Amino acid sequence: MGFVFGPGFFQSSPVQVALIVGTVVSVVSGVVGVFTVVRGQSFTGHALADLGATGGSGAFLLGVNQLLGFVAIAAVAAGAIELVGLRRPRGRDLATGVVLGAGLGLAALFLYLDTTFSNTTGASITILFGSLFAIDSSLVPVIVALSVISLGTVLVLYRMLLFSSLSSDMAAARAVPVRAVGVGYLVALALAVSLSAMTIGAVLSTALLIGPAACALRLTRRPGPALALAALIGVVVTWLSILLAYDSYYWPPGGRGWPVSFFVVALVFTFYLLTQVPVRGWFPRRDPGRSSANRRLEGR
C-alpha cells in the first residue's frame, strides 16, 4: 500500500477535502454532461467554462470567494445565451459565440487588474487551472448544496429533458414545455460548470463535463446506464488524479508536485481513446435514431 499511496495520504486534510469535493463534482458533471452531449450543446458548456475565468477573476478583484464569481457569471451567461439565442442550433451557437467573446474580453481586463493591483501570486493560475488541494473545507457544504440543486434539477426534469433532447419538435407537439425545460437544464449546466471550474480551473472544467459523458455514450446508448457510467468514470478519474498528484510530490527530483487538473485531462483523454476499442471491435453499431430510449419515448 505504501508503494501506491504516498506518506500521510489518508491523514492529509487537503486530500480529504479534495476527495469529497472531487467526488460530488464528478457525479454532477457526469450526469449533466450526458445531456449536454445528447443535446449537442458541448460548445455551450465549453463557453460557460471559459467564462468562468471572467467570474473568478472578477471575484478575486472584489475580494470575494471565486466560487461566487463562477456561479454568478455562469448564471448570467446562461441567461444571456437563452435570451439572445434561437431554438435552432445555428442561432444558439451564434449567441453562445457572441456572449463568449464579450465575456473573455472582460476576463482579460480583470486578470490584468488582478496582477496589477494585487500582490497575491498565482491567482491567475488558480482561476484558470484550479487547485483541488487548495479548496477551503468551509466551502464543502456550499459545494454540496449547489451540487444537490444541479442534480435535483436534472432528476426532476429527467423524462421531459430526455424527450426534448432527443426531439424538441416531437416534445413540443406532445405539450412538453420545451423552453422551460431548456432553461432548467441551463441552470443545472451553469452550476455544474461552476463547480468543475472551482476544482480543476475555468479553462479545463469542460474535461469533467464532456469527457466522461462522451465515454459513457460510446459504451451504451441507454439513458440510465449512461448517466451512471459517466458519473462513475468521472469519480474514478478524479480519485486517480488526486492520488497521482499527491504521489508526484515524491517523484524525482522531489518536492515539485504536478497539478491535479493535468492528470484529470490526461486520464479523461485516455479513457476516451480506450472506449473506441470495444465500440468498434466488440459491439455492433447502433442507429442513434432508433435507440431503445427513442422508441420508448415514442410509445412503440
Beta strands, then each sheet from edge to edge (+ up, - down):
end
